[in-house]
């Protein structure tokens, strides 16, 4: 992989990956409300594996090395838990609030990157995350005044647990991106999640009606594109540098939540979004540190 890509380009590509992923979230929320969390994730994963298999196997790849396969399996397991808990919660709270709750993940990932990947965290990265975190607090203060309905508290707890998993997923994404390209990552991510979910298929799996197939295929395609973009970006910039880009998901969630589900965005939400955007701009402008030592990170 090239290590000469300007960091601002990697940051922009990561932002595009988050935007695509947010569109997938909107499709997934609708599907989850109609056919349930488990079946939505199961069939989307297998559809995604089929889509990702075409570019992956077109180049006739060999079987991945044992160490690389171990990373694929580990990230697949983490992604399975992360996805189930997030989409279960997403069906119970507005998109903007759900995404806001996940914003603890990049903050945790900054420190995990220092611990697991030996990356140095400079003051501007910490400041950028604190600014964005202040935006999240502002949003939650506004959301606390809204009536979210029965089950919202459990949904919020589920999403917070998913966010912790996602923090570790960011670190695994960085490791994975250094040893595999986007096509390989997209294929193995989908197939691993599908296989882990399939363990419960005898009890939970239901073949979806044909009316849901376009949305499932669309969600799978968007997830695959997002995985490719994020893998490309994380293969060319450090996790601590790219982690704040996750905050841009709130802006997309606010727009899509309003357009698709009629979820209104108030003054607290707008103020919080401005803080989040400010933190991301600060992170994008800072000078990234050199590639860290990855020994012992596998």
C-alpha positions in Angstrom: 0.0 0.0 0.0 1.2 3.5 -0.7 2.2 5.6 2.3 2.6 8.8 0.3 -1.1 9.8 0.2 -1.6 13.3 1.6 -3.3 13.0 5.0 -6.0 15.4 4.1 -7.0 13.1 1.2 -7.2 10.1 3.5 -9.4 12.2 5.9 -11.7 13.2 3.0 -12.1 9.6 1.9 -12.9 8.5 5.4 -15.6 11.3 5.6 -17.1 9.9 2.4 -17.1 6.4 3.9 -19.0 7.7 6.9 -21.5 9.4 4.7 -22.2 6.2 2.7 -22.4 4.3 5.9 -25.0 6.7 7.3 -27.2 6.1 4.2 -26.9 2.4 4.9 -28.0 3.1 8.5 -31.2 4.7 7.3 -32.0 1.7 5.1 -31.2 -0.6 8.0 -33.4 1.2 10.4 -36.4 0.8 8.1 -35.6 -2.9 7.6 -35.1 -3.5 11.3 -38.5 -2.1 12.1 -40.1 -4.3 9.4 -38.3 -7.7 9.6 -36.3 -7.5 12.9 -32.6 -6.9 13.8 -31.4 -10.4 13.3 -32.8 -11.1 9.9 -31.9 -7.7 8.6 -28.2 -8.2 9.5 -28.1 -11.9 8.5 -29.4 -11.3 4.9 -27.6 -8.1 4.5 -24.3 -9.7 5.4 -24.7 -12.6 2.9 -25.8 -10.1 0.2 -22.8 -8.0 1.0 -20.5 -11.0 0.8 -21.9 -11.9 -2.6 -21.3 -8.3 -3.8 -17.8 -8.0 -2.4 -16.8 -11.5 -3.7 -16.9 -10.2 -7.3 -14.0 -7.6 -7.1 -12.2 -9.8 -4.5 -12.0 -13.0 -6.4 -11.6 -11.3 -9.8 -7.9 -10.9 -9.1 -7.6 -14.5 -8.0 -6.2 -14.0 -4.5 -4.6 -16.7 -2.5 -5.7 -17.8 0.9 -4.8 -15.1 3.5 -1.9 -15.9 5.9 -3.0 -17.2 9.3 -2.2 -13.9 11.1 -4.3 -12.0 8.5 -7.2 -14.5 8.7 -7.1 -14.1 12.5 -7.6 -10.4 12.2 -10.5 -11.0 9.8 -12.1 -13.4 12.2 -11.5 -11.1 15.2 -13.0 -8.1 13.5 -15.9 -10.1 12.3 -16.7 -11.2 15.8 -16.5 -7.7 17.2 -18.5 -6.3 14.2 -21.3 -8.9 14.8 -21.8 -7.8 18.4 -21.4 -4.2 17.5 -24.0 -4.4 14.7 -26.6 -6.3 16.6 -26.5 -4.0 19.6 -26.4 -0.8 17.5 -29.3 -1.7 15.1 -31.4 -3.1 18.0 -31.0 0.3 19.7 -31.5 2.3 16.5 -35.0 0.8 16.1 -35.9 2.4 19.4 -34.3 5.9 19.3 -34.0 8.6 16.7 -31.1 8.3 14.3 -29.4 11.5 15.4 -29.5 10.5 19.0 -28.3 7.0 18.2 -25.3 8.3 16.3 -24.6 10.9 19.0 -24.3 8.2 21.6 -21.8 6.3 19.5 -19.5 9.3 19.5 -17.8 8.1 22.7 -16.1 5.5 20.4 -13.6 7.8 18.6 -12.6 9.2 22.0 -11.9 5.8 23.4 -10.2 4.8 20.1 -7.7 7.6 20.5 -6.4 6.1 23.7 -6.7 2.5 22.4 -4.5 3.6 19.5 -1.8 4.8 21.9 -2.0 1.6 23.9 -2.4 -1.1 21.2 -0.8 0.6 18.1 1.9 2.6 19.9 0.6 5.8 18.3 1.5 9.1 19.9 -1.5 11.3 20.7 -0.8 15.0 20.4 -2.7 17.8 22.1 -4.6 18.9 19.0 -6.1 15.4 18.6 -7.3 15.4 22.2 -8.6 19.0 21.9 -10.5 18.1 18.7 -12.1 15.1 20.4 -13.0 17.2 23.4 -14.7 19.8 21.2 -16.7 17.2 19.4 -17.5 15.5 22.7 -18.9 18.9 24.0 -21.1 18.8 20.9 -22.4 15.4 21.8 -23.2 16.6 25.3 -25.1 19.5 23.9 -27.1 17.2 21.7 -27.9 14.8 24.5 -29.0 17.8 26.7 -31.6 18.6 24.0 -32.6 15.0 23.5 -33.2 14.6 27.2 -36.1 17.0 26.9 -37.8 15.0 24.2 -40.2 12.1 24.8 -38.6 9.1 23.1 -41.2 6.5 24.0 -41.1 3.1 25.7 -37.8 1.2 25.3 -35.7 4.3 24.5 -33.6 3.8 27.6 -32.8 0.2 26.7 -32.1 1.3 23.2 -29.7 3.9 24.4 -27.9 1.4 26.7 -27.6 -1.0 23.7 -26.1 1.7 21.5 -23.6 2.7 24.2 -22.4 -0.9 24.5 -22.1 -1.0 20.7 -20.0 2.2 20.8 -17.5 0.5 23.1 -17.2 -2.3 20.6 -16.8 0.2 17.8 -13.9 1.8 19.5 -12.0 -1.5 19.4 -13.3 -2.0 15.9 -11.5 1.2 14.8 -8.2 -0.2 16.1 -8.9 -3.5 14.3 -9.7 -1.6 11.1 -6.3 0.1 11.3 -4.5 -3.2 11.7 -6.6 -4.9 9.0 -6.0 -2.0 6.6 -2.2 -2.5 6.9 -2.3 -6.1 5.8 -5.2 -6.3 3.4 -6.8 -4.1 0.8 -10.3 -2.8 0.7 -11.6 -5.7 -1.5 -10.4 -8.4 0.8 -11.6 -6.6 3.9 -15.1 -6.0 2.5 -15.5 -9.6 1.5 -14.2 -11.1 4.8 -16.1 -8.6 6.9 -19.4 -9.5 5.4 -18.8 -13.3 5.3 -17.5 -13.4 8.9 -20.5 -11.5 10.3 -22.8 -13.6 8.2 -21.3 -16.9 9.5 -21.3 -15.7 13.1 -25.0 -14.7 12.8 -25.8 -18.0 11.0 -25.0 -19.9 14.2 -28.5 -18.8 15.4 -30.2 -19.4 12.0 -32.0 -22.6 13.0 -34.0 -20.7 15.6 -34.2 -17.1 14.3 -33.7 -17.0 10.5 -36.8 -16.2 8.4 -36.6 -15.8 4.6 -37.6 -12.1 3.9 -40.4 -11.3 1.5 -39.4 -10.2 -2.0 -40.5 -6.6 -1.2 -37.6 -6.3 1.1 -34.9 -7.6 -1.2 -34.1 -4.2 -2.9 -33.5 -2.6 0.4 -31.4 -5.5 1.6 -29.3 -5.4 -1.6 -29.0 -1.6 -1.3 -27.8 -1.8 2.3 -25.3 -4.5 1.4 -23.9 -2.4 -1.5 -23.6 0.7 0.7 -21.9 -1.2 3.5 -19.4 -2.7 1.1 -18.6 0.7 -0.5 -18.2 2.2 3.0 -15.9 -0.6 4.1 -13.7 -0.1 1.0 -13.4 3.6 1.5 -12.7 3.4 5.2 -10.1 0.6 4.7 -8.4 2.7 2.0 -8.2 5.7 4.4 -7.1 3.7 7.5 -4.4 2.1 5.4 -2.9 5.6 4.7 -3.4 7.5 8.0 -3.2 6.7 11.6 -6.3 5.7 13.6 -5.8 8.6 16.1 -5.8 11.1 13.1 -8.9 9.7 11.5 -10.9 8.9 14.6 -12.6 12.3 14.9 -14.1 11.9 11.3 -16.7 9.6 12.9 -18.4 12.7 14.3 -19.5 13.8 10.8 -22.0 10.9 11.0 -24.3 13.0 13.1 -24.8 15.5 10.4 -25.9 12.8 8.0 -28.0 11.1 10.6 -29.9 14.4 11.3 -30.6 14.9 7.7 -31.6 11.3 6.9 -33.6 11.0 10.1 -35.7 14.0 9.2 -36.1 13.1 5.5 -36.9 9.4 6.0 -38.4 9.1 9.4 -39.7 12.6 10.1 -37.3 13.0 13.2 -37.0 16.7 13.9 -33.7 18.4 14.7 -33.8 21.2 17.4 -31.5 24.1 18.4 -29.5 21.9 20.7 -28.8 19.5 17.9 -27.7 22.3 15.5 -25.4 23.7 18.1 -23.9 20.3 18.9 -23.4 19.6 15.2 -21.5 22.8 14.8 -19.1 21.8 17.6 -18.7 18.4 16.1 -17.8 19.8 12.7 -15.4 22.2 14.4 -13.6 19.4 16.1 -13.3 17.4 12.9 -11.9 20.5 11.0 -9.3 20.9 13.7 -8.3 17.3 13.5 -8.1 17.5 9.7 -5.8 20.5 9.9 -3.3 19.1 12.4 0.0 17.6 11.3 -0.1 13.8 11.6 2.7 12.0 13.4 4.8 9.4 11.6 3.6 5.9 11.3 3.8 4.1 14.7 5.6 0.9 15.5 3.1 -1.9 15.1 5.1 -4.6 16.7 2.9 -6.6 19.1 -0.2 -5.1 17.7 -1.3 -8.2 15.8 
